[in-house]
Amino acid sequence: MTRTSYHHGALRDTLLAASLRLIETEGIGAVSLRRVAREAGVSTGAPYHHFADRSALLAALSTQGFELLGSEVAAARDAAETPLQALTALAEAYVRFSREHPGHFRLMFRPELSQPDKHPEAEAAGDAAFGVLSDCIADCVAAGLLPADKADIIAVAWWGLAHGLASLWLDGQLDKRSVQLGTVAPTLVDDIMRTFATLITPGA
């Protein structure tokens, strides 16, 4: 492969993009600094200008993924008309993110990449993304739609449900079930999240 020269700032983005392609096509195990350099068309020493080791490279990619996720769920929340609609829209955006960014999604939740003592940026980005959900829950509590004493539990349950649906859809399992139910996966996700919202709403 022909070696390519990059501006210093562009090289980091190029290496991250090459890593993402490897994850999506061959899996996380295919990623090494040497392999990424070859995919990017740079010298084997070039990645070390930005990443101390493979773990640092993957953590940077995880951070990037959480930042993208946080941006997308925040946009979904802001576009909704009511707090409960915002919760459903946030879940839909979460599931959609897994389909549109499978490489990021498969990487982001690996616990070794978000250790605060090793990769604080990844942990902070993950917390910020989760904070969008926490804010949605707080809005529902303020509107009298959810009980304040259950806010934290509901946030984790909502995240768990959305993450489970995202994983099932990404792996092709949700498509199978949606066909059996005579619908399509996006509609099934919407119906499930709306049903969950009804179940946790006092007086529903």
C-alpha positions, 0 to 999 in steps of 0.5 A, spaced: 500 500 500 502 506 498 504 511 504 500 517 505 502 523 508 496 527 513 496 533 516 497 532 524 490 533 526 487 529 520 491 523 521 488 521 528 481 522 525 484 517 519 486 512 524 480 512 527 476 511 521 480 505 519 479 502 526 472 503 525 472 499 518 476 494 521 471 493 527 465 493 522 468 488 517 472 483 521 471 485 528 474 488 534 480 482 534 482 485 528 484 492 530 492 493 532 496 499 531 500 496 526 494 493 522 490 500 522 497 503 520 497 499 514 489 500 513 490 508 513 497 507 508 501 510 513 508 508 517 507 503 523 510 508 527 505 513 525 499 511 530 504 512 536 503 520 535 496 519 537 495 513 541 500 510 546 497 503 545 491 499 542 487 500 548 488 508 547 486 507 540 479 503 542 478 508 548 478 514 543 473 510 538 469 509 544 469 516 546 467 518 539 461 513 539 458 516 546 459 523 543 455 521 537 450 517 541 449 523 546 448 528 540 443 524 537 439 522 543 439 530 545 436 532 538 431 526 539 429 529 545 429 536 543 424 535 537 419 531 542 413 535 544 412 532 551 416 529 556 413 522 555 414 523 547 421 525 548 423 518 552 420 514 546 424 518 541 430 518 545 429 510 545 428 510 538 434 514 536 438 509 541 436 503 537 437 507 530 444 509 532 446 501 533 444 500 526 447 506 523 454 506 527 454 498 528 462 499 529 461 504 535 456 500 538 459 494 539 465 497 542 462 502 546 460 498 552 466 494 553 468 495 561 475 495 560 475 502 555 471 506 560 475 505 566 476 512 570 483 511 572 485 509 565 480 512 560 477 518 563 474 521 557 470 515 555 467 514 561 465 522 561 462 521 554 458 515 556 456 519 563 454 525 558 450 520 554 446 517 559 445 524 562 440 526 556 436 520 559 436 522 566 434 529 564 428 526 560 426 522 566 427 529 570 422 532 566 417 527 566 418 527 574 417 535 574 411 534 569 408 529 574 408 523 569 413 519 573 414 518 581 420 522 583 423 516 588 423 511 582 427 516 577 433 513 578 430 506 577 426 508 571 432 511 568 436 504 568 430 500 566 429 504 560 436 504 558 436 497 559 430 496 555 433 500 549 439 497 549 436 490 549 432 492 543 438 495 540 442 489 540 437 484 538 436 489 532 443 489 530 444 482 531 438 481 526 433 478 531 428 483 532 427 483 524 425 476 525 420 477 531 417 483 527 415 479 521 412 474 526 408 479 529 406 482 522 410 489 523 417 492 522 422 493 527 422 500 527 414 500 529 415 494 534 421 498 537 416 504 538 410 500 540 414 497 546 417 503 548 410 506 548 407 500 552 413 501 557 412 508 558 404 507 559 406 501 565 411 506 569 406 512 568 402 513 575 395 512 574 395 509 567 
